[in-house]
Amino acid sequence: MLIKKVIVNSSPLIALFKSKQADLLAQLFDRILVPGSVWDEVTSGSKNDVAATELANVSWAWRIEIASISPEVLAWDLGKGESAVLSLALKKPGFAVIIDDRAARRCDQSLGVISMGTAGVILLAKKRGLIPLASPGIQALQEAGLWLSDGLINLLQQQAGESDK
């Protein structure tokens, strides 16, 4: 399935901006929605915070307000941003979510919402020919503060065709 429309949570936005890879979102997807609570979380940083300053200035991200959290999502007791992202996804069929939180990923699976993590964005960019290698992008995410297990890194490198194994 070709993903063309996404709803993005705060940690992917922050990691992508800090690693200077946020523009991949605009190259990969036709529509990028950011719930208001996520937008506020990202932009509340200091003037020296690249994600806080750049999100408000990009033309490709659309802020959207959420009136209420879906009861199906509320039952999972997730964070404010994760709850908003998943609630919006339930209201907008055809949108995938970009979210890293483990509990939120379990929730999206149980609700049938298509999702990927931040590192999945890098893998998708490689698969679509936007970048020649995924490994440097994954390393940049780690240097920007995104924690990825060794097992996940190995899996991503295998999926990108960049593994020695």
N, C-alpha and C positions, 0 to 999 in steps of 0.2 A: 504494500500500500504506500503510495506516494503522499507524504505528509506535506501539506501546503500552508496550513494555518495552525498556529500554536498560541498557547497561553503560558507565560513564563513566570516562574517564582523568583524570589529575591536572590538566593544564593547563586543560581546560574547566571543571572544578570551581573552580579558583583564579580564573580570569577571571570566571566567573559570580558567585562570592561577592564578589570585589573590586569588581565593577561593580553590585552590589546587584540582581542578576537571577537568582540561584540558585533562587528560588521558582518560576520558570517551569518548571523541570524537573518539580516536583510537579504543576503544572497541566497539563503536556503528556503526562506518562507515568504509567501505572498502577504500574509497578515500576521501580525505579532501583537497580541493583547497582553496588557499588564494590569491586573486588578489594582484599584486605588490604594488598598492597604499595602500591597507589594511596592507600588510606586513610591509611596510615602516612606516605607522602610529603606528603600535604596537611596532616595534623595535626601534623607535626613542626616547624612554624613557631613563631615567637615568640608570646607572649601578645598582642601587638599585631597579629598577622596575622589578618585577618578570616576567611579560609578555614580556617585552623588551628583557630580557636576555634568557628566556627559549624558545621562539618561534623559534629562529634561531638554537636551538640545538635539537629539536624534529625530529624524523625520519618520523612521520606520516603526516606532513603538507607539501603540495607542493605549492610553489610559482609559480604563472602563470601571465604573463604579458597580459594586455588588450590593443589591438591596438587602439580601439576607443569605445566610449560609444554609445550604440544603440539609434537611434532617439526616439524610443518609451519610453525609460528610461529618456533620456535627457529632454523630455517635462515635467517631474515631478519636475525638479529643486532640486534634492536630493544632498546630500553630495557626495564628491568624492568617498569614500569607498562604500557607498550604491549603487551608480551608477555603479561602477565597478562590484560589486557582482551580481547585477541584469542583467547587460549586459552580463556577463559571463554565467549566468544561461540560458539566451535566446539562447546563442550559444551552450550550452551543455545540450540538452534534457536528462532527466533522473536524473539530479542533483537537489536537493532541496537546499534552502538557509537557513542559520541561521543568523537572522537579528532582531534587536530590534526596530529600528526607526519606529515610527507610520506611517509616510508618506511613507516610503519604504514598509511597510507591506501592505498599501493600493495599492501601485503600483504593488507589486508582485501578489496580488489577481487579479487586473485588467488584468494583463498579463498572468494569469494562471500558475504562478510559485509556486510550493509547498514550503512552508516555515514553520519555527518554530522559536520561540524566545529562548533566553538562558535558561530560566526556563523550556522550553519544552525539552531541552536536559536532564535535571535532571529527568523529568517525564518519558521520554523514557527509561532512564537507569533503573528506577525502574520497568517499565513494562516489560523490557527484563531481569530482574532478576540480574542486575549488582550491584545494591545497595538495601538494605533491606527496606529503607524508603526514600521518597523524601523530607520530611520536613527539615531534617538537611542540605541537599544540597541546598535547596531554601534559608534557613537562612544564609548559608555560602555565597551565591551570594549577599544577601543583605548586609552582613558585609563587602563584598569586594567592595561595592559601587553601585551595581545594584539596581535601584529603581523599586519596584514592588508595585502596588496598593494593598490595603487590599482585594478588590474584586478579583483580579487576584490570590492572594495567596490562598484565600478560594476556588476558582475554581480549582486551581492546586491540592490542598489538597483533594478536592472531587474526582477529576479524578484519584488521586493516591490511593483512598480508605482510606485516613487518616484524614477525617473530622469527627467532632462530629455531624455535621448537617445532 
